[in-house]
Amino acid sequence: MKLLQQIWHELIGMFIDDGALAAQVAIMVAAITAAVKLAGVPPLWAAAALVPGCLAILAASIQRAPRK
């Protein structure tokens, strides 16, 4: 049973290593989705905003990693 728990934790860790990273990306996607649906932002502009947004969040996460 302990082996199954270890496997489960490793699988989850592959996808959610940094909880802050996952939360920030989810918030950014929700905000951009709201901008498209509610404010009428063109979808192409929103898609273009996702790339630098995700890269900025990833860069911040990489800078925080050595501190842990």
GROMACS elastic network, one bead per residue, 0.5 to 0.9 nm:
[ bonds ]
;  ai    aj funct       b0    kb
    1     4     6  0.52146   500
    1     5     6  0.64773   500
    1     6     6  0.88233   500
    2     5     6  0.50568   500
    2     6     6  0.62674   500
    2     7     6  0.86604   500
    3     6     6  0.51005   500
    3     7     6  0.61985   500
    3     8     6  0.85699   500
    4     7     6  0.50561   500
    4     8     6  0.60746   500
    4     9     6  0.86281   500
    5     8     6  0.50094   500
    5     9     6  0.61747   500
    5    10     6  0.85926   500
    6     9     6  0.51531   500
    6    10     6  0.61718   500
    6    11     6  0.86355   500
    7    10     6  0.51283   500
    7    11     6  0.61965   500
    7    12     6  0.86684   500
    8    11     6  0.51672   500
    8    12     6  0.62241   500
    8    13     6  0.84756   500
    9    12     6  0.51458   500
    9    13     6  0.59182   500
    9    14     6  0.86156   500
   10    14     6  0.62563   500
   11    14     6  0.52582   500
   11    15     6  0.70283   500
   11    16     6  0.88718   500
   12    15     6  0.55066   500
   12    16     6  0.59532   500
   12    17     6  0.77567   500
   13    16     6  0.50799   500
   13    18     6  0.84082   500
   14    17     6  0.61759   500
   15    18     6  0.87847   500
   15    22     6  0.89424   500
   16    19     6  0.60898   500
   16    21     6  0.82339   500
   16    22     6  0.66823   500
   17    21     6  0.82425   500
   17    22     6  0.84227   500
   18    21     6  0.53305   500
   18    22     6  0.66251   500
   18    23     6  0.88265   500
   18    61     6  0.79536   500
   18    65     6  0.89577   500
   19    22     6  0.52411   500
   19    23     6  0.61455   500
   19    24     6  0.85757   500
   20    23     6  0.50553   500
   20    24     6  0.59816   500
   20    25     6  0.85209   500
   20    61     6  0.80498   500
   21    24     6  0.52498   500
   21    25     6  0.62221   500
   21    26     6  0.85944   500
   21    57     6  0.68390   500
   21    58     6  0.71417   500
   21    60     6  0.87713   500
   21    61     6  0.64029   500
   22    25     6  0.53023   500
   22    26     6  0.61577   500
   22    27     6  0.86616   500
   23    26     6  0.50928   500
   23    27     6  0.61375   500
   23    28     6  0.85919   500
   24    27     6  0.51045   500
   24    28     6  0.61166   500
   24    29     6  0.85960   500
   24    54     6  0.88784   500
   24    57     6  0.71041   500
   25    28     6  0.50592   500
   25    29     6  0.61269   500
   25    30     6  0.85350   500
   25    53     6  0.82547   500
   25    54     6  0.66161   500
   25    57     6  0.72067   500
   26    29     6  0.51840   500
   26    30     6  0.61319   500
   26    31     6  0.85895   500
   27    30     6  0.50663   500
   27    31     6  0.60751   500
   27    32     6  0.86007   500
   28    31     6  0.50862   500
   28    32     6  0.61513   500
   28    33     6  0.84681   500
   28    50     6  0.78920   500
   28    53     6  0.74849   500
   28    54     6  0.82172   500
   29    32     6  0.51866   500
   29    33     6  0.60059   500
   29    34     6  0.85140   500
   29    50     6  0.74211   500
   30    33     6  0.50354   500
   30    34     6  0.60897   500
   30    35     6  0.85715   500
   31    34     6  0.50746   500
   31    35     6  0.61793   500
   31    36     6  0.87429   500
   32    36     6  0.62978   500
   32    37     6  0.86493   500
   32    41     6  0.86825   500
   32    46     6  0.61128   500
   32    47     6  0.85057   500
   32    49     6  0.80058   500
   32    50     6  0.78439   500
   33    36     6  0.51766   500
   33    37     6  0.61405   500
   33    38     6  0.83385   500
   33    43     6  0.88330   500
   33    46     6  0.78231   500
   34    37     6  0.50930   500
   34    38     6  0.55269   500
   34    39     6  0.72680   500
   34    40     6  0.89635   500
   35    38     6  0.54533   500
   35    40     6  0.64971   500
   35    41     6  0.57965   500
   35    42     6  0.88734   500
   35    46     6  0.79539   500
   36    39     6  0.58194   500
   36    40     6  0.50102   500
   36    42     6  0.63387   500
   36    43     6  0.62169   500
   36    46     6  0.69826   500
   37    40     6  0.59242   500
   37    41     6  0.75616   500
   38    41     6  0.80831   500
   40    43     6  0.85167   500
   41    44     6  0.84806   500
   41    45     6  0.69667   500
   41    46     6  0.68792   500
   42    45     6  0.54542   500
   42    46     6  0.64994   500
   42    47     6  0.88504   500
   43    47     6  0.61020   500
   43    48     6  0.85339   500
   44    47     6  0.50525   500
   44    48     6  0.61658   500
   44    49     6  0.86326   500
   45    49     6  0.61889   500
   45    50     6  0.87931   500
   46    50     6  0.64156   500
   47    50     6  0.52105   500
   47    51     6  0.71415   500
   48    51     6  0.59075   500
   48    52     6  0.75160   500
   48    53     6  0.89653   500
   49    52     6  0.59072   500
   49    53     6  0.60315   500
   49    54     6  0.85819   500
   50    53     6  0.50279   500
   50    54     6  0.59149   500
   50    55     6  0.84374   500
   51    54     6  0.53552   500
   51    55     6  0.61938   500
   51    56     6  0.86341   500
   52    56     6  0.59877   500
   52    57     6  0.85508   500
   53    56     6  0.51748   500
   53    57     6  0.62656   500
   53    58     6  0.85871   500
   54    57     6  0.51143   500
   54    58     6  0.60554   500
   54    59     6  0.85523   500
   55    58     6  0.50072   500
   55    59     6  0.60646   500
   55    60     6  0.85896   500
   56    59     6  0.50768   500
   56    60     6  0.62013   500
   56    61     6  0.85740   500
   57    60     6  0.51711   500
   57    61     6  0.61775   500
   57    62     6  0.86760   500
   58    61     6  0.50156   500
   58    62     6  0.61716   500
   58    63     6  0.86651   500
   59    62     6  0.50801   500
   59    63     6  0.62545   500
   59    64     6  0.86971   500
   60    63     6  0.51210   500
   60    64     6  0.62833   500
   60    65     6  0.87341   500
   61    64     6  0.50995   500
   61    65     6  0.61877   500
   62    65     6  0.51671   500
   62    66     6  0.75749   500
   63    66     6  0.66610   500
   63    67     6  0.78979   500
   64    67     6  0.55952   500
   64    68     6  0.71158   500
   65    68     6  0.56304   500
